[in-house]
Structures are given as structure tokens and as C-alpha cells.
Amino acid sequence: MASFALSNREEDALLKETKQEALKKCDDVVKDFAQCSSGRTVSVAWACRDQHRKLQDCLKQYTGPEAMEEKRRAYLKEHRQTT
């Protein structure tokens, strides 16, 4: 798999944007976890374990290494094609 070099600023912006998009796409799962964890402190670790796992699984499909590599490719194609 080829690696695409972005500046630190571009990489940070892309990661932030990707995380925001992932949270929107996983909104129902985020809400389930938030509802479970509401009013809890330490017990959230075991009481909401299933919701947390589902949240992590959902977010990972949009922010994992393969997804980020695809985002980098798309970014470079869109932003550097004209330079």
C-alpha cells in the first residue's frame, strides 16, 4: 500500500474532519453510549462495556488505517491535482 505524505497541518485537519464525520455517521451508537454512561463514574467501565465496544467498532470503520489512507488519497487528488 502506497503511503501519501501530508503536512502535519493537513494531516491534523484531515483527522479532525474524519473524526467529526465518523461521530455523525455513528450518531445512534454515540447516543446509546452517552445514555448508558449518564450519571455514572467508575461503573461506566463495566456497565456500558457493550455500548462502548459498539461505539469503538463503529468509529473504527471510518477512522481506521484503511479508511484514513483512502481519505488521504482523496485529499491529495482533490487538493494537489491543480498544483
N, C-alpha and C positions, 0 to 999 in steps of 0.2 A: 504494500500500500504506500503510495507516494505521500510525502509529507509536504504541507504547504506552509510557508513562512509568513506569518503576520507580525506586524509590530506589536509591542506589548500593549499599546493603546488599542489597537484594532482587536487583539485577542480578548482583552478585558471587556470591551464594548460588545463583542460578539457573544461572549459567555454570559454577560448580564442580560442581553436581549434574549438569548436562548433560554435562560432560566425563567424569565418572565413569561415567555411563550409556553414553556412546559407547565408552569403553575396554572395558566389559563386553561390549557388542554386537560389538566388533571384536577380541575376545579371541584368536581364532585368528591373525589378522593381526599382532597385537601380539606373540604368541609367536614367529611366524616371524621378525619383525624382531629381536627380542631374541636369538633363537638365532643369527642371522646375525652380529649385532654383538658377540656374546660373545667376549671376548679380543682385540678389535680396538680400535685408537685412530683414527688418521688414516685408515686404509684403509677404515673403515666408510663413508666418503662415496661411494666408487665400488664397493666390494664388495657393499654392501647397497642400492644405489640402487633396484632394482626393489621390494624389500620395503618400503623407506621410502615410495616412491610409492604402493604399495598401502595402506599404513597411513594416509597422509595422505588418500587418496581415501575410505577407509572412515570415518575420523573426520569428514571434511568433510560427509558426508551427514547426520550427526547434530548437528554444531556450526556449520554454515554459516549465513549470514544468514537464509535462508528457514526453516531449522529453528529457529533462535533466535527468530524472530518468532512462529512457531507456539507455542513454549514460553512466550513472554511472554503471548500471548493466553490460553492455558490457565491460566497462573498467575493472571492478573488475573481471569479468570472464576471460578476456584476461591476465591481469597483476598479479592477485593474485592466480590463479589456480595452478601455479607452486611452490608457496611458502608454 
